[in-house]
Amino acid sequence: MANARSVPVLMHHHVSPSPGMITVSPENFESQIAWLARNGWTSLTLAQYADFLAGKPVPRRSIVITFDDGYLDNWVYAHPILQKYGMHAVVFVVTGWMGEGPARPHAGQAGASLPETPDHRGCEAAILREGRADDVMMRWSEAREMIAADTFEVHCHTHTHTRWMKQDISREQKREGITRDLSMARLVLQQQLGEVSDTLCWPYGDFDEDYLPVARAQGFRYLHTTHPFGRNVVGGDPEHIYRFAIRNRPASWLRKRIAWSYHPLIGPLFNRFKARQKKMVPGP
């Protein structure tokens, strides 16, 4: 069996019937996941992905499915679809936005009265202005159920989701803020789940020369970005993992996007062209 030389990493935020930015409908998400499952794609765990970067073999059609922030709709809609098709995903959670309480109903439960899952703007308002994070974010009980079902694994996306690079503070204050944020996230993950991995996803994709030493000092080795125009290859940089955002389109879009950006010949050309368009540094 052929082994993968490159592994696409998909970036999601919301799977919800509430339309809006960075949201995929449940119908389109199921179309994409069903296509991956039917066509023999293996959804890697992050431990398997780390092995891939280090040169250990993984199946040729391997992929990593990630979600950012940890919204309630990930539990309500994404979890049962992943479970239906036997696929595995990763959620990077903002630990300060998650709360306690019993697990709420999800779409895989027949006859369940489902909680509301607002669009992204509605979630931002609930979290940042109205003090209602629990209404729109996953609870720890739900995270633990997803881990038990092997539909999701849970990793760090900081404690506060603060854009420290955008704060009007000194460089030293920025480093101190990042350190506190990561340290608190690690503490909460350890308390709630009993472990903390060595993988971190940068909020908003923000990082610079001050962020990296702090992340390393906190024990993080694998750093996920929001840079879409590069291929994750054997021996690739674990501190700069490329991910591309998933659009609210059916499986045909995902098939083409993977073909364009991860083909061994077309991919580098596509990524250089798109990076130039967006004034970004192209990846391999």
Residue pairs with C-beta under 8 A, 6 or more apart in sequence:
1 59
1 60
2 60
3 57
3 58
3 59
3 60
4 52
4 57
4 58
4 59
4 60
4 61
4 62
4 234
5 233
5 234
5 264
6 231
6 232
6 233
6 234
6 262
6 264
6 267
7 44
7 49
7 52
7 58
7 62
7 63
7 64
7 232
8 63
8 64
8 231
8 232
8 244
8 258
8 261
8 262
9 49
9 63
9 64
9 66
9 224
9 232
9 241
9 242
9 243
9 244
10 63
10 64
10 65
10 66
10 243
10 244
10 246
10 254
11 66
11 67
11 68
11 226
11 228
11 243
11 244
11 245
11 246
12 22
12 24
12 29
12 65
12 66
12 67
12 68
12 78
12 89
12 245
12 246
13 22
13 23
13 67
13 68
13 69
13 71
13 120
14 20
14 22
14 23
14 24
14 71
14 73
14 74
14 117
14 119
14 120
14 123
15 23
15 24
15 25
15 26
15 29
15 73
15 74
15 77
15 78
15 81
16 23
16 25
16 26
16 71
16 73
16 76
16 77
16 117
16 118
16 119
17 25
17 26
17 77
17 117
18 73
18 116
18 117
18 118
18 119
18 122
19 25
19 119
19 248
20 119
20 120
20 121
20 122
21 119
21 120
21 121
22 120
22 245
23 119
23 120
23 248
24 32
24 246
24 247
24 248
25 248
26 77
26 81
26 107
28 248
28 249
28 250
29 77
29 78
29 81
30 81
30 84
31 250
31 251
32 246
32 250
32 251
32 254
33 81
33 82
33 85
33 87
34 85
34 251
35 251
35 254
35 255
36 43
36 63
36 85
36 87
36 251
36 254
37 85
37 86
37 87
39 61
40 59
40 61
41 61
41 62
41 63
42 58
42 59
42 61
42 62
42 63
43 62
43 63
43 64
43 65
43 87
43 88
43 89
44 52
44 58
44 62
44 63
44 64
44 88
45 88
45 90
45 153
46 64
46 90
46 153
46 155
46 197
46 199
46 222
48 58
48 62
49 58
49 64
49 222
50 199
50 221
50 222
50 238
51 58
52 58
52 62
52 234
53 222
53 232
53 234
53 235
53 236
53 238
55 234
55 235
63 258
64 90
65 82
65 87
65 88
65 89
65 90
66 89
66 90
66 91
66 92
66 201
66 224
66 243
67 74
67 78
67 89
67 90
67 91
67 92
67 152
68 91
68 92
68 157
68 201
68 203
69 92
69 93
69 94
69 97
69 137
69 157
69 161
70 91
70 92
70 93
70 94
70 97
70 98
70 137
70 138
70 143
70 154
70 157
71 117
71 123
71 136
71 137
71 138
72 104
72 115
72 117
72 135
72 136
72 137
72 138
72 142
73 117
74 91
74 138
74 152
75 103
75 104
75 106
75 138
75 142
75 143
75 145
75 146
76 104
76 105
76 106
76 107
76 114
76 115
76 117
77 106
77 107
77 117
78 89
78 151
79 106
79 108
79 146
79 149
79 151
79 152
80 106
80 107
80 108
80 109
81 107
82 88
82 89
82 151
82 152
83 108
83 149
83 151
84 108
87 151
88 150
88 151
88 152
88 153
89 151
89 152
89 153
90 152
90 153
90 154
90 155
91 138
91 143
91 146
91 152
91 153
91 154
91 155
92 155
92 156
92 157
92 200
92 201
92 224
93 138
93 143
93 154
93 155
93 156
93 157
93 189
94 137
94 157
94 158
94 159
94 160
94 161
94 203
95 156
95 157
95 158
95 159
95 184
95 185
95 188
95 189
95 192
96 159
96 160
96 161
96 184
96 185
96 188
97 127
97 133
97 137
97 161
98 133
98 137
98 138
98 139
98 140
98 143
98 192
99 133
99 134
99 137
99 139
99 140
100 139
100 140
100 141
101 134
101 139
101 141
102 139
102 141
103 139
103 141
103 142
103 145
104 115
104 139
104 142
105 112
105 113
105 114
105 115
106 112
106 114
107 114
115 135
116 135
117 136
118 126
118 136
122 136
123 136
123 137
126 132
126 133
126 135
126 136
127 133
127 136
127 137
140 192
140 193
143 152
143 154
143 192
143 193
144 192
144 193
146 152
146 154
147 153
147 154
147 193
153 197
154 189
154 193
155 197
155 199
155 200
155 201
156 182
156 185
156 186
156 189
156 196
156 197
156 199
156 200
156 201
156 220
157 185
157 200
157 201
157 203
158 181
158 182
158 185
158 200
158 203
159 180
159 181
159 182
159 184
159 185
159 188
160 181
160 184
161 203
162 177
162 181
162 203
163 203
163 204
163 206
164 174
164 177
164 178
164 181
164 206
164 211
165 174
165 206
165 208
166 206
167 173
167 174
167 177
169 177
171 210
174 210
175 210
175 214
178 210
178 211
178 214
179 214
179 217
179 218
182 200
182 214
182 215
182 218
182 220
183 218
186 196
186 218
186 219
189 195
189 196
190 196
196 219
198 219
198 220
198 221
198 222
199 220
199 221
199 222
199 223
199 224
200 215
200 218
200 220
200 222
200 223
200 224
201 223
201 224
202 211
202 223
202 224
202 225
202 226
204 226
205 225
205 226
205 227
207 215
207 223
207 225
212 223
212 239
215 223
215 239
221 238
221 239
222 238
222 239
222 241
223 238
223 239
223 240
223 241
224 241
224 243
225 240
225 241
225 242
225 243
226 243
226 245
227 240
227 242
227 243
227 280
227 283
228 242
228 243
228 244
228 245
228 261
228 274
229 242
229 244
229 261
229 270
229 271
229 272
229 274
229 275
229 278
229 280
229 282
229 283
230 240
230 242
230 271
230 275
230 282
230 283
230 284
231 242
231 261
231 262
231 267
231 268
231 271
231 283
231 284
232 241
232 242
233 284
236 284
240 283
242 283
244 257
244 261
246 254
247 253
259 266
260 266
260 267
260 270
261 267
261 270
261 271
263 270
268 282
268 284
271 282
271 283
271 284
272 282
274 282
275 281
275 282
275 283
276 282
